[in-house]
Amino acid sequence: MEPSVTSAVERGAALITLNRPEVLNALDTPMVEDLIAALRAAGADPAVRAIVLTGAGRGFCAGGDVRAIAGAADRTPGVPGGSGRSQSESDADGHPTELAALVRRLGAAAELLFSLPKPTIAAVNGPCAGAGLSLACAADLRVAARSALFTTAFARVGQSGDYGGIWHLTRLLGSARARELVLLSGRVPATAALDLGLVSAVVADDELLPHALALAEGFAAFAPLTVAALKANLNDAAGDLASYLDREAERFAEISMTGDAREAATAFVEKRAPRFEGR
C-alpha cells in the first residue's frame, strides 16, 4: 500500500508530498497524522534548510474526504479536514469536547508549517480547497501552477473551517477579501490568486516543482539561525495562532455534529442541492 504522505530531501529541501491522488489528496485522519510526522522529521533534520509541500497527481489537496463524512454520517459526524472516522478509530463519537480535542491535535499540521524555524513553501498544483487551502496558507510562501484553483469550500460542505485557514486568509488578504472568499466559497484561478496576493508566482505546470525547489535551495545561502529568527519575528507580528486554533476546533466540533453538516456531506456526494433545516 502506498504511503499517504511521502518525503524526500532534495537540494537541501524536504519535498513532502500528499499522496492520495485518486481522491485529489483529500485528507483523512491517518494522512494528517503522517503529514505531522513528516513535518516534524523535516524540522529536526539538520540537512533540511527549507520544506516544500505539494500534492501527487493532478491536485494539491481537495480538502477533507467528504465521501468519508457521508459514509460515516449515521454513526459519527465529520472530523478534521472534513474526513470521517470508523467506530474503531476514535471513542470521541458524539462528544463535541473530544472531537474538538482531535481537531486541535491535528491542527498541528498547519501550526508546524507556520512555526517551524525553517521556511515552508506550498507548491500548489491543481485544486486547492478547504483544509487544503488552509494548509497552503499556513506556509510561508505559496507558488501555483497555472492549473491551480483555490476555494475555501467550507460553506458548501457544511463546515466552519479548520487548520487555521481563516486566521491565515485574514492576515494574507485583509478582512474584506477573506470574508468574501470564506462566506461565498468562490473559486479563484491561479492568475486571480496572484492578483489577490494569495500566491507569489504562477508558473507552467511542469515548472512548478523546479521553481519551488529553486526557492527552497536559495534559503541555503542564508545563515539558518538568522532565517529562524526572521521567521520568528514575522510570526510574532502576526498574532497568536495557537489560541485561534483552540477556538476554531471547538466550533468545528459543534458544527460537525449538526444535522445540516451531515446533510451537506451527503448532498455533496450525491451531487444534489442540500436541504438545510437549521439543526
C-alpha positions in Angstrom: 0.0 0.0 0.0 1.3 3.4 -1.0 2.0 5.8 1.9 -0.4 8.7 2.2 2.5 11.1 2.6 6.0 10.8 1.2 9.1 12.8 2.0 12.5 13.1 0.3 15.4 15.5 0.7 16.4 17.2 -2.5 19.0 20.0 -2.8 18.7 20.8 0.9 14.9 20.9 0.9 12.4 18.4 2.2 9.9 17.7 -0.5 6.8 16.4 1.3 4.0 15.1 -1.0 0.4 14.5 -0.1 -0.1 11.1 -1.8 -3.7 10.1 -2.3 -4.0 11.2 -5.9 -7.1 9.0 -6.6 -9.1 11.4 -4.3 -7.2 14.6 -5.2 -5.2 14.1 -2.0 -8.3 14.6 0.2 -7.3 14.5 3.9 -8.3 11.8 6.3 -7.1 11.5 9.9 -4.2 9.0 9.3 -3.0 11.1 6.4 -2.9 14.2 8.6 -1.0 12.3 11.3 1.5 11.2 8.6 1.9 14.8 7.5 2.5 16.0 11.0 5.2 13.3 11.4 6.9 14.2 8.1 6.9 17.9 9.1 8.4 17.2 12.5 11.1 15.0 10.9 12.0 17.6 8.4 12.1 20.3 11.1 14.6 18.2 13.1 16.8 17.2 10.2 19.9 19.5 10.0 20.3 18.6 6.3 17.0 20.3 5.6 17.1 24.1 5.2 13.5 24.5 3.8 10.4 22.5 3.3 8.2 22.2 0.1 4.7 20.8 0.4 2.9 19.6 -2.8 0.3 17.1 -3.9 0.7 14.0 -6.1 -1.2 13.7 -9.4 -3.4 16.5 -10.7 -4.3 18.2 -7.4 -2.7 19.8 -4.3 -5.4 18.9 -1.9 -9.2 18.8 -2.4 -9.8 19.4 1.4 -11.3 16.8 3.7 -12.5 13.5 2.5 -16.2 14.4 2.1 -17.1 10.9 0.9 -15.8 9.6 4.3 -18.1 12.1 6.1 -21.1 11.0 4.1 -20.3 7.3 4.7 -19.9 7.8 8.4 -22.9 10.2 8.8 -25.1 7.6 10.5 -22.5 6.7 13.2 -20.4 9.9 13.7 -20.1 13.4 12.4 -17.2 14.7 10.4 -13.6 15.0 11.7 -10.7 17.4 11.0 -10.4 18.5 7.4 -13.8 17.1 6.7 -12.9 13.5 7.0 -14.8 10.7 8.7 -13.8 8.0 11.2 -14.7 4.4 11.6 -16.0 3.5 15.0 -12.7 1.8 15.8 -10.7 4.9 15.1 -11.9 7.0 18.0 -14.1 6.9 21.1 -15.0 10.6 20.6 -18.2 9.8 18.7 -21.0 12.2 19.6 -18.9 14.3 22.1 -18.0 17.8 20.9 -15.3 18.3 23.5 -13.4 15.2 22.4 -13.9 15.9 18.8 -12.6 19.5 19.3 -9.5 18.0 21.0 -8.9 15.8 18.0 -9.4 18.7 15.6 -7.0 20.8 17.6 -4.4 18.0 17.8 -4.5 17.5 14.0 -4.3 21.3 13.6 -0.6 20.8 14.4 0.0 20.2 10.7 -0.8 23.9 9.9 0.9 25.1 13.1 4.1 23.3 12.1 4.1 24.8 8.6 3.7 28.2 10.2 6.0 27.9 13.2 8.9 25.6 12.2 12.2 27.6 12.2 12.7 26.7 8.5 11.0 28.4 5.5 8.0 26.4 4.2 6.7 26.6 0.6 3.4 25.3 -0.7 3.7 24.3 -4.4 0.1 24.3 -5.4 -0.9 22.1 -8.3 -4.5 21.8 -9.4 -7.4 22.0 -6.9 -6.6 23.5 -3.5 -9.8 23.5 -1.4 -11.0 23.7 2.1 -8.4 22.2 4.5 -6.0 22.0 1.6 -6.2 25.8 1.2 -5.7 26.1 4.9 -2.5 24.1 4.8 -1.2 26.1 1.8 -2.0 29.4 3.6 0.0 28.2 6.7 3.2 28.0 4.6 5.5 31.0 4.4 5.3 31.1 0.6 2.8 29.8 -2.0 3.6 29.3 -5.7 1.0 28.0 -8.1 0.8 26.1 -11.3 -1.4 27.6 -14.0 -3.9 24.8 -13.4 -4.3 25.7 -9.7 -7.7 26.5 -8.4 -8.4 27.8 -4.9 -11.6 27.8 -2.9 -12.4 27.8 0.8 -15.3 25.4 0.2 -16.3 25.3 3.9 -19.8 26.7 3.4 -20.5 24.3 0.5 -19.7 21.2 2.7 -21.4 22.4 5.9 -18.2 23.0 7.9 -16.9 26.1 9.8 -13.2 25.8 8.8 -10.2 24.2 10.2 -6.3 24.2 10.2 -6.3 27.9 10.8 -7.3 28.8 7.3 -9.5 31.7 8.1 -6.8 33.1 10.5 -4.3 33.0 7.7 -6.5 34.3 5.0 -7.5 37.3 7.1 -3.8 38.2 7.5 -2.8 37.4 4.0 -5.6 39.2 2.1 -7.2 41.5 4.7 -10.6 41.2 6.3 -12.7 42.2 3.3 -11.2 39.8 0.8 -11.1 37.0 3.4 -14.7 37.4 4.2 -15.6 37.3 0.5 -13.7 34.1 0.0 -14.9 32.4 3.1 -18.6 33.3 3.1 -19.2 33.0 -0.7 -16.9 30.0 -1.2 -15.9 31.3 -4.6 -13.4 29.6 -6.9 -10.2 31.6 -7.6 -8.0 30.6 -10.5 -4.2 30.9 -10.3 -3.9 34.2 -12.1 -6.6 35.8 -9.8 -4.8 34.4 -6.8 -1.7 36.1 -7.9 -3.6 39.4 -8.3 -5.0 39.0 -4.8 -1.6 38.3 -3.3 -2.6 34.8 -2.2 0.4 33.4 -4.2 3.7 34.9 -5.1 4.2 33.3 -8.5 2.3 31.4 -11.2 4.3 29.1 -13.4 3.6 26.5 -16.1 2.5 23.2 -14.5 5.7 21.4 -15.4 7.8 24.2 -13.9 6.1 24.2 -10.5 8.4 21.8 -8.6 11.6 23.1 -10.1 10.5 26.6 -9.2 9.6 25.7 -5.7 12.8 23.7 -5.1 14.9 26.6 -6.5 13.3 28.9 -4.0 14.0 26.4 -1.2 17.6 25.9 -2.4 18.0 29.7 -2.2 17.5 29.6 1.6 20.6 27.5 1.9 22.7 30.6 1.1 21.4 32.3 4.3 22.5 31.6 7.9 19.9 29.1 9.3 19.8 30.8 12.7 19.2 34.2 11.0 16.4 32.7 8.9 14.8 31.1 12.0 15.0 34.4 13.9 13.5 36.3 11.0 10.6 33.8 10.7 10.0 34.0 14.5 9.8 37.8 14.2 7.3 37.6 11.3 5.2 35.1 13.3 5.2 37.3 16.4 4.0 40.2 14.3 1.1 38.1 13.0 -0.5 37.4 16.5 -1.5 34.3 18.3 -2.3 31.3 16.1 -2.5 28.8 18.9 -5.4 30.5 20.7 -7.3 30.8 17.4 -6.8 27.1 16.7 -8.3 26.3 20.1 -11.4 28.2 19.4 -11.6 27.0 15.8 -11.6 23.4 17.0 -14.4 23.9 19.4 -16.6 25.5 16.6 -15.7 22.7 14.2 -16.8 20.1 16.6 -20.1 21.9 17.3 -20.9 22.4 13.7 -19.9 18.8 12.7 -22.5 17.4 15.0 -25.4 19.2 13.4 -27.8 17.5 11.0 -27.1 20.2 8.5 -23.4 19.3 8.4 -24.3 15.6 7.7 -26.8 16.7 5.1 -24.2 18.9 3.3 -21.8 16.0 3.1 -24.4 13.6 1.8 -25.7 16.1 -0.8 -22.2 16.8 -2.0 -21.5 13.1 -2.7 -25.0 12.7 -4.3 -24.4 15.8 -6.4 -27.6 17.5 -5.4 -28.6 20.7 -3.6 -28.6 20.2 0.2 -31.8 20.7 2.2 -30.8 22.6 5.3 -33.2 22.7 8.3 -31.1 24.8 10.7 -30.5 22.0 13.2 
